[in-house]
Amino acid sequence: MIEKIPFLHREKLYYIIIREDIAFTALHGILDTLVDQGAFLGEPEDPVLYTVVCEDVKYTVGVDGIDVMIACA
């Protein structure tokens, strides 16, 4: 079962949705990359897909507001 997991990153709350296990360092790296790309600025409209490479692994990440859906690409 896939659940939304609350995750605090740099004093902001995100809900992580992921099927695979992921290291905290990778999760922080993915969120840092998304913040740098402006993924959480403005009002959420439609989900947006991003490709993020972290720790030599390529991820497809969907962002919908503060919901972050992560899948290995």
All heavy atoms as TSV, in Angstrom:
chain	resi	resn	atom	element	x	y	z
A	1	MET	N	N	0.834	-1.172	0.000
A	1	MET	CA	C	0.000	0.000	0.000
A	1	MET	C	C	0.889	1.249	0.000
A	1	MET	O	O	1.851	1.335	0.736
A	1	MET	CB	C	-0.894	-0.015	1.237
A	1	MET	CG	C	-1.668	1.260	1.423
A	1	MET	SD	S	-2.654	1.195	2.923
A	1	MET	CE	C	-4.252	1.255	2.183
A	2	ILE	N	N	0.552	2.191	-0.818
A	2	ILE	CA	C	1.293	3.438	-0.895
A	2	ILE	C	C	0.572	4.474	-0.038
A	2	ILE	O	O	-0.630	4.653	-0.155
A	2	ILE	CB	C	1.409	3.921	-2.352
A	2	ILE	CG1	C	2.179	2.892	-3.182
A	2	ILE	CG2	C	2.088	5.262	-2.415
A	2	ILE	CD1	C	2.250	3.232	-4.645
A	3	GLU	N	N	1.341	5.144	0.823
A	3	GLU	CA	C	0.766	6.144	1.712
A	3	GLU	C	C	1.503	7.461	1.557
A	3	GLU	O	O	2.637	7.500	1.089
A	3	GLU	CB	C	0.890	5.684	3.159
A	3	GLU	CG	C	0.142	4.423	3.473
A	3	GLU	CD	C	0.316	4.044	4.934
A	3	GLU	OE1	O	0.261	4.942	5.786
A	3	GLU	OE2	O	0.524	2.862	5.195
A	4	LYS	N	N	0.852	8.542	1.973
A	4	LYS	CA	C	1.512	9.836	2.051
A	4	LYS	C	C	2.250	9.887	3.388
A	4	LYS	O	O	1.652	9.701	4.437
A	4	LYS	CB	C	0.505	10.982	2.012
A	4	LYS	CG	C	-0.101	11.227	0.668
A	4	LYS	CD	C	-0.987	12.464	0.753
A	4	LYS	CE	C	-1.654	12.739	-0.561
A	4	LYS	NZ	N	-2.455	13.961	-0.517
A	5	ILE	N	N	3.549	10.129	3.305
A	5	ILE	CA	C	4.368	10.181	4.505
A	5	ILE	C	C	4.770	11.636	4.743
A	5	ILE	O	O	5.421	12.242	3.889
A	5	ILE	CB	C	5.630	9.306	4.343
A	5	ILE	CG1	C	5.216	7.861	4.054
A	5	ILE	CG2	C	6.514	9.402	5.581
A	5	ILE	CD1	C	6.334	6.999	3.544
A	6	PRO	N	N	4.386	12.225	5.880
A	6	PRO	CA	C	4.806	13.599	6.151
A	6	PRO	C	C	6.314	13.647	6.363
A	6	PRO	O	O	6.887	12.774	7.021
A	6	PRO	CB	C	4.043	13.970	7.425
A	6	PRO	CG	C	3.586	12.700	8.017
A	6	PRO	CD	C	3.571	11.659	6.946
A	7	PHE	N	N	6.961	14.648	5.770
A	7	PHE	CA	C	8.416	14.753	5.835
A	7	PHE	C	C	8.787	16.223	5.965
A	7	PHE	O	O	8.392	17.045	5.138
A	7	PHE	CB	C	9.039	14.150	4.568
A	7	PHE	CG	C	10.525	14.001	4.632
A	7	PHE	CD1	C	11.095	12.964	5.334
A	7	PHE	CD2	C	11.351	14.910	3.985
A	7	PHE	CE1	C	12.478	12.825	5.396
A	7	PHE	CE2	C	12.726	14.778	4.042
A	7	PHE	CZ	C	13.293	13.730	4.754
A	8	LEU	N	N	9.541	16.545	6.999
A	8	LEU	CA	C	9.970	17.910	7.240
A	8	LEU	C	C	11.344	18.121	6.613
A	8	LEU	O	O	12.292	17.385	6.912
A	8	LEU	CB	C	10.029	18.184	8.743
A	8	LEU	CG	C	10.196	19.621	9.178
A	8	LEU	CD1	C	9.008	20.465	8.709
A	8	LEU	CD2	C	10.320	19.707	10.690
A	9	HIS	N	N	11.434	19.115	5.731
A	9	HIS	CA	C	12.694	19.422	5.046
A	9	HIS	C	C	12.906	20.926	5.084
A	9	HIS	O	O	12.089	21.691	4.563
A	9	HIS	CB	C	12.632	18.931	3.592
A	9	HIS	CG	C	13.829	19.303	2.783
A	9	HIS	ND1	N	15.048	18.711	2.968
A	9	HIS	CD2	C	13.997	20.215	1.800
A	9	HIS	CE1	C	15.912	19.231	2.114
A	9	HIS	NE2	N	15.288	20.159	1.399
A	10	ARG	N	N	13.973	21.345	5.737
A	10	ARG	CA	C	14.309	22.772	5.860
A	10	ARG	C	C	13.124	23.589	6.382
A	10	ARG	O	O	12.742	24.600	5.816
A	10	ARG	CB	C	14.828	23.316	4.548
A	10	ARG	CG	C	16.098	22.632	4.092
A	10	ARG	CD	C	16.688	23.314	2.883
A	10	ARG	NE	N	17.822	22.578	2.391
A	10	ARG	CZ	C	19.087	22.848	2.688
A	10	ARG	NH1	N	19.368	23.853	3.472
A	10	ARG	NH2	N	20.057	22.125	2.198
A	11	GLU	N	N	12.518	23.056	7.446
A	11	GLU	CA	C	11.416	23.705	8.156
A	11	GLU	C	C	10.130	23.833	7.335
A	11	GLU	O	O	9.270	24.654	7.642
A	11	GLU	CB	C	11.849	25.071	8.700
A	11	GLU	CG	C	13.008	24.973	9.666
A	11	GLU	CD	C	13.431	26.309	10.224
A	11	GLU	OE1	O	12.704	27.309	10.041
A	11	GLU	OE2	O	14.491	26.348	10.854
A	12	LYS	N	N	9.980	23.032	6.275
A	12	LYS	CA	C	8.741	23.003	5.497
A	12	LYS	C	C	8.248	21.565	5.420
A	12	LYS	O	O	9.032	20.627	5.319
A	12	LYS	CB	C	8.965	23.566	4.094
A	12	LYS	CG	C	9.285	25.042	4.119
A	12	LYS	CD	C	9.301	25.619	2.740
A	12	LYS	CE	C	9.596	27.103	2.828
A	12	LYS	NZ	N	9.686	27.724	1.540
A	13	LEU	N	N	6.927	21.412	5.434
A	13	LEU	CA	C	6.316	20.089	5.396
A	13	LEU	C	C	6.001	19.689	3.961
A	13	LEU	O	O	5.444	20.475	3.190
A	13	LEU	CB	C	5.021	20.082	6.214
A	13	LEU	CG	C	4.239	18.777	6.203
A	13	LEU	CD1	C	5.023	17.672	6.916
A	13	LEU	CD2	C	2.884	18.969	6.841
A	14	TYR	N	N	6.362	18.467	3.617
A	14	TYR	CA	C	6.016	17.862	2.331
A	14	TYR	C	C	5.393	16.509	2.621
A	14	TYR	O	O	5.655	15.896	3.657
A	14	TYR	CB	C	7.272	17.666	1.462
A	14	TYR	CG	C	8.016	18.957	1.191
A	14	TYR	CD1	C	9.059	19.374	2.009
A	14	TYR	CD2	C	7.671	19.760	0.114
A	14	TYR	CE1	C	9.734	20.556	1.772
A	14	TYR	CE2	C	8.343	20.948	-0.141
A	14	TYR	CZ	C	9.368	21.334	0.699
A	14	TYR	OH	O	10.021	22.514	0.460
A	15	TYR	N	N	4.577	16.031	1.706
A	15	TYR	CA	C	4.039	14.677	1.807
A	15	TYR	C	C	4.685	13.844	0.717
A	15	TYR	O	O	4.525	14.123	-0.470
A	15	TYR	CB	C	2.511	14.669	1.662
A	15	TYR	CG	C	1.838	15.230	2.882
A	15	TYR	CD1	C	1.372	16.535	2.906
A	15	TYR	CD2	C	1.690	14.445	4.019
A	15	TYR	CE1	C	0.765	17.056	4.043
A	15	TYR	CE2	C	1.089	14.964	5.162
A	15	TYR	CZ	C	0.632	16.256	5.162
A	15	TYR	OH	O	0.041	16.774	6.289
A	16	ILE	N	N	5.428	12.834	1.122
A	16	ILE	CA	C	6.187	11.993	0.201
A	16	ILE	C	C	5.366	10.754	-0.114
A	16	ILE	O	O	4.837	10.095	0.785
A	16	ILE	CB	C	7.537	11.585	0.830
A	16	ILE	CG1	C	8.313	12.824	1.305
A	16	ILE	CG2	C	8.352	10.747	-0.140
A	16	ILE	CD1	C	8.605	13.847	0.247
A	17	ILE	N	N	5.288	10.451	-1.398
A	17	ILE	CA	C	4.587	9.249	-1.860
A	17	ILE	C	C	5.605	8.454	-2.672
A	17	ILE	O	O	6.083	8.918	-3.710
A	17	ILE	CB	C	3.373	9.619	-2.733
A	17	ILE	CG1	C	2.434	10.532	-1.937
A	17	ILE	CG2	C	2.662	8.363	-3.213
A	17	ILE	CD1	C	1.423	11.260	-2.786
A	18	ILE	N	N	5.953	7.277	-2.178
A	18	ILE	CA	C	6.987	6.470	-2.841
A	18	ILE	C	C	6.736	4.997	-2.539
A	18	ILE	O	O	6.293	4.648	-1.441
A	18	ILE	CB	C	8.401	6.907	-2.386
A	18	ILE	CG1	C	9.482	6.209	-3.208
A	18	ILE	CG2	C	8.598	6.699	-0.903
A	18	ILE	CD1	C	10.858	6.814	-3.045
A	19	ARG	N	N	7.016	4.164	-3.498
A	19	ARG	CA	C	6.842	2.722	-3.318
A	19	ARG	C	C	8.145	2.080	-2.825
A	19	ARG	O	O	8.139	1.211	-1.974
A	19	ARG	CB	C	6.407	2.077	-4.632
A	19	ARG	CG	C	6.284	0.561	-4.525
A	19	ARG	CD	C	5.760	-0.033	-5.780
A	19	ARG	NE	N	4.310	0.149	-5.775
A	19	ARG	CZ	C	3.532	-0.106	-6.788
A	19	ARG	NH1	N	4.045	-0.533	-7.920
A	19	ARG	NH2	N	2.236	0.065	-6.713
A	20	GLU	N	N	9.290	2.519	-3.381
A	20	GLU	CA	C	10.585	1.942	-3.031
A	20	GLU	C	C	11.135	2.575	-1.765
A	20	GLU	O	O	10.717	3.645	-1.360
A	20	GLU	CB	C	11.603	2.178	-4.170
A	20	GLU	CG	C	11.216	1.586	-5.497
A	20	GLU	CD	C	10.366	2.546	-6.340
A	20	GLU	OE1	O	10.219	3.729	-5.976
A	20	GLU	OE2	O	9.848	2.100	-7.359
A	21	ASP	N	N	12.093	1.889	-1.144
A	21	ASP	CA	C	12.818	2.491	-0.029
A	21	ASP	C	C	13.773	3.530	-0.588
A	21	ASP	O	O	14.292	3.379	-1.700
A	21	ASP	CB	C	13.626	1.432	0.733
A	21	ASP	CG	C	12.739	0.506	1.545
A	21	ASP	OD1	O	11.623	0.917	1.890
A	21	ASP	OD2	O	13.179	-0.626	1.821
A	22	ILE	N	N	14.027	4.579	0.169
A	22	ILE	CA	C	14.940	5.627	-0.259
A	22	ILE	C	C	15.694	6.131	0.963
A	22	ILE	O	O	15.123	6.216	2.059
A	22	ILE	CB	C	14.182	6.774	-0.969
A	22	ILE	CG1	C	15.148	7.759	-1.605
A	22	ILE	CG2	C	13.217	7.462	-0.027
A	22	ILE	CD1	C	14.474	8.751	-2.542
A	23	ALA	N	N	16.969	6.430	0.778
A	23	ALA	CA	C	17.781	6.957	1.871
A	23	ALA	C	C	17.373	8.400	2.157
A	23	ALA	O	O	16.966	9.135	1.259
A	23	ALA	CB	C	19.260	6.898	1.500
A	24	PHE	N	N	17.499	8.786	3.413
A	24	PHE	CA	C	17.170	10.168	3.770
A	24	PHE	C	C	18.041	11.161	3.018
A	24	PHE	O	O	17.576	12.227	2.633
A	24	PHE	CB	C	17.307	10.393	5.281
A	24	PHE	CG	C	16.162	9.828	6.066
A	24	PHE	CD1	C	16.383	8.863	7.025
A	24	PHE	CD2	C	14.870	10.279	5.872
A	24	PHE	CE1	C	15.331	8.341	7.763
A	24	PHE	CE2	C	13.807	9.763	6.595
A	24	PHE	CZ	C	14.038	8.790	7.546
A	25	THR	N	N	19.312	10.819	2.803
A	25	THR	CA	C	20.197	11.732	2.066
A	25	THR	C	C	19.695	11.945	0.645
A	25	THR	O	O	19.727	13.061	0.132
A	25	THR	CB	C	21.639	11.215	2.039
A	25	THR	OG1	O	21.658	9.880	1.510
A	25	THR	CG2	C	22.258	11.224	3.422
A	26	ALA	N	N	19.205	10.891	0.003
A	26	ALA	CA	C	18.671	11.011	-1.356
A	26	ALA	C	C	17.384	11.836	-1.346
A	26	ALA	O	O	17.183	12.689	-2.220
A	26	ALA	CB	C	18.422	9.634	-1.959
A	27	LEU	N	N	16.536	11.607	-0.368
A	27	LEU	CA	C	15.278	12.348	-0.289
A	27	LEU	C	C	15.544	13.841	-0.082
A	27	LEU	O	O	14.938	14.686	-0.744
A	27	LEU	CB	C	14.412	11.791	0.834
A	27	LEU	CG	C	13.013	12.359	0.976
A	27	LEU	CD1	C	12.248	12.330	-0.342
A	27	LEU	CD2	C	12.250	11.606	2.045
A	28	HIS	N	N	16.474	14.166	0.802
A	28	HIS	CA	C	16.843	15.569	1.000
A	28	HIS	C	C	17.440	16.153	-0.279
A	28	HIS	O	O	17.148	17.292	-0.645
A	28	HIS	CB	C	17.821	15.716	2.167
A	28	HIS	CG	C	17.168	15.627	3.505
A	28	HIS	ND1	N	16.386	16.624	4.032
A	28	HIS	CD2	C	17.191	14.634	4.444
A	28	HIS	CE1	C	15.957	16.266	5.228
A	28	HIS	NE2	N	16.423	15.054	5.494
A	29	GLY	N	N	18.264	15.379	-0.980
A	29	GLY	CA	C	18.853	15.846	-2.235
A	29	GLY	C	C	17.803	16.120	-3.299
A	29	GLY	O	O	17.870	17.117	-4.025
A	30	ILE	N	N	16.815	15.234	-3.403
A	30	ILE	CA	C	15.726	15.425	-4.371
A	30	ILE	C	C	14.939	16.686	-4.036
A	30	ILE	O	O	14.663	17.507	-4.913
A	30	ILE	CB	C	14.800	14.188	-4.387
A	30	ILE	CG1	C	15.533	12.999	-5.013
A	30	ILE	CG2	C	13.496	14.477	-5.127
A	30	ILE	CD1	C	14.820	11.668	-4.827
A	31	LEU	N	N	14.594	16.856	-2.768
A	31	LEU	CA	C	13.833	18.044	-2.376
A	31	LEU	C	C	14.640	19.323	-2.590
A	31	LEU	O	O	14.100	20.334	-3.042
A	31	LEU	CB	C	13.367	17.929	-0.925
A	31	LEU	CG	C	12.281	16.877	-0.689
A	31	LEU	CD1	C	12.027	16.697	0.809
A	31	LEU	CD2	C	10.997	17.238	-1.413
A	32	ASP	N	N	15.942	19.299	-2.297
A	32	ASP	CA	C	16.785	20.470	-2.563
A	32	ASP	C	C	16.777	20.823	-4.043
A	32	ASP	O	O	16.665	21.992	-4.414
A	32	ASP	CB	C	18.225	20.222	-2.102
A	32	ASP	CG	C	18.408	20.373	-0.601
A	32	ASP	OD1	O	17.587	21.062	0.040
A	32	ASP	OD2	O	19.383	19.796	-0.074
A	33	THR	N	N	16.888	19.823	-4.899
A	33	THR	CA	C	16.866	20.054	-6.346
A	33	THR	C	C	15.535	20.656	-6.775
A	33	THR	O	O	15.491	21.597	-7.568
A	33	THR	CB	C	17.130	18.740	-7.109
A	33	THR	OG1	O	18.417	18.238	-6.719
A	33	THR	CG2	C	17.098	18.950	-8.605
A	34	LEU	N	N	14.441	20.121	-6.252
A	34	LEU	CA	C	13.118	20.643	-6.598
A	34	LEU	C	C	12.944	22.082	-6.127
A	34	LEU	O	O	12.403	22.917	-6.854
A	34	LEU	CB	C	12.023	19.748	-6.006
A	34	LEU	CG	C	11.928	18.344	-6.589
A	34	LEU	CD1	C	10.957	17.494	-5.768
A	34	LEU	CD2	C	11.520	18.376	-8.041
A	35	VAL	N	N	13.418	22.383	-4.931
A	35	VAL	CA	C	13.338	23.760	-4.418
A	35	VAL	C	C	14.147	24.686	-5.335
A	35	VAL	O	O	13.691	25.765	-5.705
A	35	VAL	CB	C	13.836	23.832	-2.956
A	35	VAL	CG1	C	14.046	25.275	-2.517
A	35	VAL	CG2	C	12.855	23.129	-2.027
A	36	ASP	N	N	15.360	24.251	-5.712
A	36	ASP	CA	C	16.207	25.049	-6.602
A	36	ASP	C	C	15.538	25.301	-7.955
A	36	ASP	O	O	15.770	26.337	-8.579
A	36	ASP	CB	C	17.562	24.374	-6.818
A	36	ASP	CG	C	18.432	24.381	-5.571
A	36	ASP	OD1	O	18.127	25.146	-4.621
A	36	ASP	OD2	O	19.419	23.613	-5.535
A	37	GLN	N	N	14.722	24.355	-8.412
A	37	GLN	CA	C	14.037	24.494	-9.697
A	37	GLN	C	C	12.700	25.236	-9.573
A	37	GLN	O	O	11.981	25.388	-10.539
A	37	GLN	CB	C	13.809	23.118	-10.336
A	37	GLN	CG	C	15.090	22.436	-10.748
A	37	GLN	CD	C	14.859	21.097	-11.424
A	37	GLN	OE1	O	13.739	20.740	-11.795
A	37	GLN	NE2	N	15.926	20.341	-11.598
A	38	GLY	N	N	12.354	25.674	-8.358
A	38	GLY	CA	C	11.123	26.433	-8.159
A	38	GLY	C	C	9.862	25.601	-8.176
A	38	GLY	O	O	8.771	26.111	-8.449
A	39	ALA	N	N	9.985	24.324	-7.854
A	39	ALA	CA	C	8.835	23.415	-7.937
A	39	ALA	C	C	7.722	23.757	-6.949
A	39	ALA	O	O	6.576	23.375	-7.171
A	39	ALA	CB	C	9.293	21.976	-7.704
A	40	PHE	N	N	8.039	24.468	-5.887
A	40	PHE	CA	C	7.040	24.722	-4.854
A	40	PHE	C	C	6.629	26.190	-4.774
A	40	PHE	O	O	5.984	26.606	-3.819
A	40	PHE	CB	C	7.560	24.246	-3.494
A	40	PHE	CG	C	7.966	22.806	-3.506
A	40	PHE	CD1	C	9.310	22.452	-3.516
A	40	PHE	CD2	C	7.031	21.795	-3.529
A	40	PHE	CE1	C	9.703	21.124	-3.541
A	40	PHE	CE2	C	7.399	20.462	-3.552
A	40	PHE	CZ	C	8.745	20.125	-3.559
A	41	LEU	N	N	6.991	26.977	-5.778
A	41	LEU	CA	C	6.626	28.392	-5.793
A	41	LEU	C	C	5.233	28.574	-6.379
A	41	LEU	O	O	4.813	27.825	-7.256
A	41	LEU	CB	C	7.630	29.193	-6.622
A	41	LEU	CG	C	9.058	29.219	-6.086
A	41	LEU	CD1	C	9.964	29.970	-7.053
A	41	LEU	CD2	C	9.113	29.837	-4.708
A	42	GLY	N	N	4.528	29.569	-5.913
A	42	GLY	CA	C	3.219	29.884	-6.482
A	42	GLY	C	C	2.140	28.917	-6.046
A	42	GLY	O	O	2.338	28.035	-5.229
A	43	GLU	N	N	0.976	29.115	-6.636
A	43	GLU	CA	C	-0.178	28.273	-6.339
A	43	GLU	C	C	-0.108	26.982	-7.159
A	43	GLU	O	O	0.195	27.023	-8.346
A	43	GLU	CB	C	-1.477	29.021	-6.685
A	43	GLU	CG	C	-1.725	30.220	-5.806
A	43	GLU	CD	C	-1.965	29.827	-4.362
A	43	GLU	OE1	O	-2.654	28.827	-4.109
A	43	GLU	OE2	O	-1.433	30.527	-3.480
A	44	PRO	N	N	-0.415	25.846	-6.523
A	44	PRO	CA	C	-0.429	24.597	-7.289
A	44	PRO	C	C	-1.580	24.583	-8.285
A	44	PRO	O	O	-2.698	24.956	-7.948
A	44	PRO	CB	C	-0.606	23.521	-6.218
A	44	PRO	CG	C	-1.191	24.225	-5.046
A	44	PRO	CD	C	-0.738	25.663	-5.123
A	45	GLU	N	N	-1.262	24.218	-9.507
A	45	GLU	CA	C	-2.307	24.118	-10.541
A	45	GLU	C	C	-2.465	22.664	-10.933
A	45	GLU	O	O	-3.285	21.964	-10.391
A	45	GLU	CB	C	-1.923	24.992	-11.735
A	45	GLU	CG	C	-1.882	26.472	-11.389
A	45	GLU	CD	C	-1.390	27.314	-12.548
A	45	GLU	OE1	O	-1.312	26.809	-13.672
A	45	GLU	OE2	O	-1.083	28.481	-12.327
A	46	ASP	N	N	-1.665	22.236	-11.860
A	46	ASP	CA	C	-1.647	20.839	-12.269
A	46	ASP	C	C	-0.334	20.218	-11.816
A	46	ASP	O	O	0.680	20.908	-11.721
A	46	ASP	CB	C	-1.762	20.734	-13.795
A	46	ASP	CG	C	-3.125	21.180	-14.294
A	46	ASP	OD1	O	-4.122	20.925	-13.598
A	46	ASP	OD2	O	-3.186	21.790	-15.377
A	47	PRO	N	N	-0.336	18.915	-11.566
A	47	PRO	CA	C	0.923	18.269	-11.199
A	47	PRO	C	C	1.969	18.465	-12.296
A	47	PRO	O	O	1.655	18.484	-13.483
A	47	PRO	CB	C	0.546	16.791	-11.068
A	47	PRO	CG	C	-0.931	16.792	-10.854
A	47	PRO	CD	C	-1.455	17.987	-11.577
A	48	VAL	N	N	3.223	18.624	-11.890
A	48	VAL	CA	C	4.327	18.814	-12.824
A	48	VAL	C	C	5.334	17.698	-12.593
A	48	VAL	O	O	5.633	17.341	-11.445
A	48	VAL	CB	C	4.996	20.195	-12.602
A	48	VAL	CG1	C	6.168	20.383	-13.543
A	48	VAL	CG2	C	3.982	21.313	-12.775
A	49	LEU	N	N	5.854	17.127	-13.691
A	49	LEU	CA	C	6.863	16.070	-13.602
A	49	LEU	C	C	8.260	16.649	-13.751
A	49	LEU	O	O	8.499	17.522	-14.593
A	49	LEU	CB	C	6.635	15.015	-14.676
A	49	LEU	CG	C	5.410	14.131	-14.511
A	49	LEU	CD1	C	5.305	13.166	-15.680
A	49	LEU	CD2	C	5.457	13.365	-13.200
A	50	TYR	N	N	9.168	16.134	-12.960
A	50	TYR	CA	C	10.574	16.519	-13.006
A	50	TYR	C	C	11.410	15.254	-13.101
A	50	TYR	O	O	11.009	14.199	-12.619
A	50	TYR	CB	C	10.985	17.266	-11.728
A	50	TYR	CG	C	10.285	18.581	-11.538
A	50	TYR	CD1	C	9.042	18.646	-10.903
A	50	TYR	CD2	C	10.858	19.759	-11.981
A	50	TYR	CE1	C	8.392	19.858	-10.717
A	50	TYR	CE2	C	10.215	20.978	-11.802
A	50	TYR	CZ	C	8.986	21.017	-11.174
A	50	TYR	OH	O	8.354	22.220	-11.006
A	51	THR	N	N	12.582	15.380	-13.694
A	51	THR	CA	C	13.577	14.316	-13.672
A	51	THR	C	C	14.713	14.803	-12.793
A	51	THR	O	O	15.258	15.878	-13.012
A	51	THR	CB	C	14.096	13.999	-15.077
A	51	THR	OG1	O	12.996	13.570	-15.880
A	51	THR	CG2	C	15.141	12.903	-15.046
A	52	VAL	N	N	15.051	14.009	-11.780
A	52	VAL	CA	C	16.079	14.389	-10.823
A	52	VAL	C	C	17.073	13.238	-10.716
A	52	VAL	O	O	16.679	12.086	-10.558
A	52	VAL	CB	C	15.462	14.674	-9.433
A	52	VAL	CG1	C	16.537	15.000	-8.417
A	52	VAL	CG2	C	14.433	15.790	-9.513
A	53	VAL	N	N	18.357	13.570	-10.807
A	53	VAL	CA	C	19.403	12.576	-10.591
A	53	VAL	C	C	20.036	12.877	-9.241
A	53	VAL	O	O	20.494	13.992	-8.987
A	53	VAL	CB	C	20.469	12.619	-11.705
A	53	VAL	CG1	C	21.581	11.626	-11.408
A	53	VAL	CG2	C	19.836	12.334	-13.053
A	54	CYS	N	N	20.037	11.882	-8.376
A	54	CYS	CA	C	20.590	12.041	-7.039
A	54	CYS	C	C	21.304	10.754	-6.656
A	54	CYS	O	O	20.721	9.664	-6.787
A	54	CYS	CB	C	19.476	12.373	-6.047
A	54	CYS	SG	S	20.073	12.774	-4.412
A	55	GLU	N	N	22.540	10.884	-6.222
A	55	GLU	CA	C	23.341	9.723	-5.830
A	55	GLU	C	C	23.383	8.684	-6.952
A	55	GLU	O	O	23.197	7.491	-6.727
A	55	GLU	CB	C	22.834	9.130	-4.521
A	55	GLU	CG	C	22.923	10.080	-3.344
A	55	GLU	CD	C	22.422	9.504	-2.037
A	55	GLU	OE1	O	21.886	8.364	-2.033
A	55	GLU	OE2	O	22.564	10.189	-1.012
A	56	ASP	N	N	23.582	9.145	-8.172
A	56	ASP	CA	C	23.707	8.306	-9.374
A	56	ASP	C	C	22.434	7.520	-9.710
A	56	ASP	O	O	22.484	6.547	-10.454
A	56	ASP	CB	C	24.886	7.335	-9.250
A	56	ASP	CG	C	26.217	8.067	-9.162
A	56	ASP	OD1	O	26.353	9.142	-9.793
A	56	ASP	OD2	O	27.121	7.570	-8.465
A	57	VAL	N	N	21.302	7.905	-9.152
A	57	VAL	CA	C	20.026	7.265	-9.473
A	57	VAL	C	C	19.127	8.323	-10.105
A	57	VAL	O	O	19.041	9.450	-9.620
A	57	VAL	CB	C	19.350	6.678	-8.215
A	57	VAL	CG1	C	18.004	6.060	-8.554
A	57	VAL	CG2	C	20.259	5.661	-7.544
A	58	LYS	N	N	18.451	7.953	-11.191
A	58	LYS	CA	C	17.543	8.862	-11.886
A	58	LYS	C	C	16.122	8.617	-11.384
A	58	LYS	O	O	15.650	7.480	-11.366
A	58	LYS	CB	C	17.622	8.605	-13.389
A	58	LYS	CG	C	16.852	9.563	-14.239
A	58	LYS	CD	C	17.090	9.231	-15.710
A	58	LYS	CE	C	16.403	10.197	-16.613
A	58	LYS	NZ	N	16.651	9.846	-18.027
A	59	TYR	N	N	15.470	9.706	-10.963
A	59	TYR	CA	C	14.112	9.631	-10.437
A	59	TYR	C	C	13.172	10.458	-11.304
A	59	TYR	O	O	13.552	11.503	-11.817
A	59	TYR	CB	C	14.047	10.189	-9.011
A	59	TYR	CG	C	14.860	9.432	-8.003
A	59	TYR	CD1	C	16.161	9.821	-7.686
A	59	TYR	CD2	C	14.335	8.330	-7.349
A	59	TYR	CE1	C	16.908	9.131	-6.755
A	59	TYR	CE2	C	15.076	7.629	-6.409
A	59	TYR	CZ	C	16.367	8.037	-6.120
A	59	TYR	OH	O	17.100	7.344	-5.194
A	60	THR	N	N	11.955	9.988	-11.444
A	60	THR	CA	C	10.872	10.799	-11.989
A	60	THR	C	C	10.051	11.242	-10.797
A	60	THR	O	O	9.636	10.417	-9.974
A	60	THR	CB	C	10.001	9.990	-12.968
A	60	THR	OG1	O	10.827	9.534	-14.041
A	60	THR	CG2	C	8.862	10.832	-13.507
A	61	VAL	N	N	9.861	12.558	-10.689
A	61	VAL	CA	C	9.212	13.118	-9.505
A	61	VAL	C	C	8.031	13.974	-9.941
A	61	VAL	O	O	8.177	14.877	-10.768
A	61	VAL	CB	C	10.206	13.974	-8.696
A	61	VAL	CG1	C	9.550	14.485	-7.426
A	61	VAL	CG2	C	11.467	13.179	-8.370
A	62	GLY	N	N	6.877	13.680	-9.409
A	62	GLY	CA	C	5.690	14.487	-9.656
A	62	GLY	C	C	5.437	15.384	-8.461
A	62	GLY	O	O	5.499	14.934	-7.319
A	63	VAL	N	N	5.208	16.663	-8.722
A	63	VAL	CA	C	4.939	17.617	-7.652
A	63	VAL	C	C	3.536	18.176	-7.846
A	63	VAL	O	O	3.204	18.688	-8.915
A	63	VAL	CB	C	5.980	18.760	-7.648
A	63	VAL	CG1	C	5.617	19.808	-6.604
A	63	VAL	CG2	C	7.376	18.210	-7.399
A	64	ASP	N	N	2.721	18.054	-6.806
A	64	ASP	CA	C	1.356	18.579	-6.802
A	64	ASP	C	C	1.155	19.283	-5.464
A	64	ASP	O	O	0.820	18.640	-4.462
A	64	ASP	CB	C	0.362	17.439	-6.985
A	64	ASP	CG	C	-1.080	17.915	-7.143
A	64	ASP	OD1	O	-1.293	19.134	-7.231
A	64	ASP	OD2	O	-1.982	17.070	-7.159
A	65	GLY	N	N	1.418	20.593	-5.450
A	65	GLY	CA	C	1.374	21.323	-4.184
A	65	GLY	C	C	2.530	20.891	-3.309
A	65	GLY	O	O	3.683	21.032	-3.699
A	66	ILE	N	N	2.220	20.333	-2.127
A	66	ILE	CA	C	3.277	19.823	-1.260
A	66	ILE	C	C	3.360	18.287	-1.307
A	66	ILE	O	O	4.111	17.679	-0.564
A	66	ILE	CB	C	3.110	20.314	0.198
A	66	ILE	CG1	C	1.797	19.851	0.807
A	66	ILE	CG2	C	3.284	21.814	0.287
A	66	ILE	CD1	C	1.662	20.129	2.293
A	67	ASP	N	N	2.590	17.683	-2.216
A	67	ASP	CA	C	2.678	16.233	-2.436
A	67	ASP	C	C	3.802	15.976	-3.433
A	67	ASP	O	O	3.850	16.582	-4.505
A	67	ASP	CB	C	1.377	15.682	-3.008
A	67	ASP	CG	C	0.231	15.713	-2.016
A	67	ASP	OD1	O	0.500	15.852	-0.794
A	67	ASP	OD2	O	-0.922	15.579	-2.448
A	68	VAL	N	N	4.717	15.072	-3.054
A	68	VAL	CA	C	5.863	14.748	-3.889
A	68	VAL	C	C	5.840	13.246	-4.154
A	68	VAL	O	O	6.029	12.443	-3.237
A	68	VAL	CB	C	7.178	15.166	-3.201
A	68	VAL	CG1	C	8.373	14.826	-4.071
A	68	VAL	CG2	C	7.163	16.647	-2.847
A	69	MET	N	N	5.582	12.864	-5.406
A	69	MET	CA	C	5.513	11.457	-5.778
A	69	MET	C	C	6.818	11.073	-6.473
A	69	MET	O	O	7.166	11.676	-7.481
A	69	MET	CB	C	4.330	11.216	-6.715
A	69	MET	CG	C	2.999	11.501	-6.039
A	69	MET	SD	S	1.762	12.303	-7.102
A	69	MET	CE	C	2.331	13.971	-7.143
A	70	ILE	N	N	7.525	10.079	-5.934
A	70	ILE	CA	C	8.846	9.726	-6.408
A	70	ILE	C	C	8.838	8.301	-6.946
A	70	ILE	O	O	8.348	7.386	-6.285
A	70	ILE	CB	C	9.878	9.839	-5.275
A	70	ILE	CG1	C	9.878	11.265	-4.695
A	70	ILE	CG2	C	11.269	9.445	-5.765
A	70	ILE	CD1	C	10.705	11.425	-3.446
A	71	ALA	N	N	9.435	8.126	-8.146
A	71	ALA	CA	C	9.596	6.789	-8.732
A	71	ALA	C	C	10.966	6.714	-9.372
A	71	ALA	O	O	11.455	7.694	-9.944
A	71	ALA	CB	C	8.518	6.529	-9.778
A	72	CYS	N	N	11.611	5.563	-9.253
A	72	CYS	CA	C	12.872	5.363	-9.961
A	72	CYS	C	C	12.576	5.310	-11.449
A	72	CYS	O	O	11.636	4.634	-11.869
A	72	CYS	CB	C	13.539	4.068	-9.522
A	72	CYS	SG	S	14.173	4.147	-7.848
A	73	ALA	N	N	13.364	6.062	-12.215
A	73	ALA	CA	C	13.137	6.125	-13.660
A	73	ALA	C	C	13.766	4.937	-14.358
A	73	ALA	O	O	14.530	4.228	-13.875
A	73	ALA	CB	C	13.697	7.420	-14.211
